[in-house]
């Protein structure tokens, strides 16, 4: 009987430590800095990206390129979803991928918001990094180190 109690305690401790380890995934409040409006001015227009929190596991975002005449040329809807301690970035881009959502999974080893989908043609990686309360850096690329294609975005918070 003693052996059974000891085994039950050991199993209980290992289940608890696994459960605790899984609970150390990202929480949406850790990325609340993303909420709000962001803009990057360019010679031929501007990109405006905005984020709002729907609940404790779900953000929605939009990104649009607006040309100098004020017309929207490209539009993207984005869902950020926290599911089973994993954060997913799911964009739907106008005129791409038959308007179907593409799923990127957050790299759990990254200190930034790094999302990956190595099977996708471009981008394979999407990165968001808070630089200050009023600036964020974003990047889409086909590789982490030696990327042949890379687009960088330096956003300013819209006041």
C-alpha positions as CSV (number, residue, x, y, z in Angstrom):
1,X,0.0,0.0,0.0
2,X,2.9,2.4,0.8
3,X,4.4,1.8,-2.6
4,X,1.1,2.6,-4.2
5,X,0.9,5.9,-2.3
6,X,4.5,6.8,-3.2
7,X,3.8,6.0,-6.9
8,X,0.6,8.1,-6.9
9,X,2.5,11.0,-5.3
10,X,5.3,10.8,-7.9
11,X,2.8,10.6,-10.8
12,X,0.9,13.5,-9.3
13,X,4.0,15.6,-9.0
14,X,5.1,14.9,-12.6
15,X,1.6,15.7,-13.9
16,X,1.6,18.9,-11.9
17,X,5.1,19.9,-13.2
18,X,4.1,19.2,-16.8
19,X,0.9,21.2,-16.3
20,X,2.9,24.1,-14.8
21,X,5.4,24.0,-17.6
22,X,2.6,24.2,-20.2
23,X,1.1,27.2,-18.4
24,X,4.2,29.3,-19.1
25,X,3.2,30.0,-22.7
26,X,2.6,33.5,-23.8
27,X,-0.4,35.4,-22.5
28,X,-2.3,38.0,-24.5
29,X,-1.6,40.8,-21.9
30,X,2.1,40.3,-22.7
31,X,1.5,41.7,-26.2
32,X,-1.0,44.4,-25.3
33,X,1.6,46.9,-26.6
34,X,0.4,45.9,-30.1
35,X,-3.1,47.3,-29.5
36,X,-3.9,50.5,-31.2
37,X,-3.1,52.2,-34.5
38,X,0.3,52.2,-36.3
39,X,1.4,54.0,-39.4
40,X,4.4,53.9,-41.7
41,X,4.8,56.7,-44.2
42,X,6.3,55.9,-47.6
43,X,7.0,58.0,-50.7
44,X,4.0,56.4,-52.6
45,X,1.6,56.3,-49.6
46,X,1.3,54.8,-46.2
47,X,0.6,51.6,-44.4
48,X,-1.8,51.7,-41.5
49,X,-2.1,48.7,-39.2
50,X,-4.5,48.5,-36.3
51,X,-5.1,46.0,-33.5
52,X,-7.8,45.5,-31.0
53,X,-8.3,42.9,-28.3
54,X,-11.5,41.0,-28.5
55,X,-11.0,38.8,-25.4
56,X,-8.3,37.2,-23.4
57,X,-7.4,34.8,-26.2
58,X,-8.1,36.7,-29.4
59,X,-6.9,39.9,-31.2
60,X,-8.1,41.2,-34.5
61,X,-6.0,43.4,-36.8
62,X,-6.1,45.0,-40.2
63,X,-3.3,46.3,-42.4
64,X,-3.9,48.5,-45.4
65,X,-1.7,50.2,-48.0
66,X,-3.2,53.6,-48.9
67,X,-1.7,55.4,-51.9
68,X,-1.0,59.1,-52.1
69,X,-4.4,59.7,-53.7
70,X,-6.1,58.1,-50.7
71,X,-7.1,54.8,-52.4
72,X,-6.7,51.5,-50.6
73,X,-4.6,49.3,-52.8
74,X,-4.0,46.3,-50.5
75,X,-5.9,45.1,-47.4
76,X,-5.2,42.4,-45.0
77,X,-7.3,41.1,-42.1
78,X,-5.4,39.3,-39.3
79,X,-6.4,37.1,-36.4
80,X,-4.1,36.5,-33.4
81,X,-5.5,33.5,-31.5
82,X,-4.1,31.9,-28.3
83,X,-5.0,28.2,-28.3
84,X,-3.5,25.6,-25.9
85,X,-0.6,28.0,-24.9
86,X,0.3,28.6,-28.6
87,X,-0.2,31.9,-30.3
88,X,-1.3,31.8,-34.0
89,X,-1.0,34.6,-36.5
90,X,-3.6,34.1,-39.3
91,X,-3.7,36.7,-42.1
92,X,-6.2,36.9,-45.0
93,X,-4.8,39.1,-47.7
94,X,-6.9,40.6,-50.5
95,X,-6.0,39.2,-53.9
96,X,-3.7,36.5,-52.5
97,X,-4.1,32.8,-51.7
98,X,-7.7,32.9,-53.1
99,X,-8.6,35.0,-50.0
100,X,-7.9,32.1,-47.7
101,X,-6.4,32.5,-44.3
102,X,-2.8,31.4,-43.8
103,X,-1.7,30.0,-40.4
104,X,1.6,31.0,-38.8
105,X,2.6,29.5,-35.4
106,X,4.6,31.5,-32.9
107,X,8.1,30.3,-32.2
108,X,8.0,29.5,-28.5
109,X,11.8,30.1,-28.2
110,X,11.7,33.6,-29.5
111,X,11.8,36.7,-27.2
112,X,9.9,38.7,-29.8
113,X,6.6,37.9,-31.6
114,X,8.1,35.6,-34.3
115,X,5.6,33.6,-36.3
116,X,6.6,30.8,-38.7
117,X,5.1,28.8,-41.5
118,X,8.1,27.1,-43.3
119,X,5.7,25.5,-45.9
120,X,4.4,28.9,-47.1
121,X,6.0,30.4,-50.2
122,X,6.3,34.0,-48.9
123,X,6.6,35.0,-46.2
124,X,7.8,32.1,-44.1
125,X,8.5,34.3,-41.0
126,X,6.6,37.3,-39.6
127,X,8.3,39.3,-36.8
128,X,6.9,42.0,-34.5
129,X,9.2,43.8,-32.1
130,X,8.3,46.6,-29.7
131,X,11.0,49.2,-29.9
132,X,9.3,51.8,-27.6
133,X,5.8,52.8,-26.5
134,X,5.5,54.7,-29.8
135,X,7.3,52.5,-32.3
136,X,7.3,48.9,-33.4
137,X,9.4,47.1,-36.0
138,X,7.8,44.4,-38.2
139,X,9.4,42.2,-40.8
140,X,8.3,39.5,-43.2
141,X,10.9,37.3,-44.8
142,X,11.7,34.0,-46.4
143,X,14.5,33.1,-43.9
144,X,15.7,33.9,-40.4
145,X,19.3,34.7,-41.2
146,X,20.1,34.6,-44.9
147,X,16.8,35.7,-46.4
148,X,16.7,36.5,-50.1
149,X,13.4,38.4,-49.7
150,X,12.7,40.6,-46.7
151,X,10.3,43.5,-46.2
152,X,10.8,45.7,-43.2
153,X,8.2,48.0,-41.5
154,X,9.0,50.8,-39.0
155,X,5.7,51.8,-37.5
156,X,4.8,54.9,-35.4
157,X,1.9,54.9,-33.1
158,X,-1.1,56.9,-34.4
159,X,-2.1,59.4,-31.8
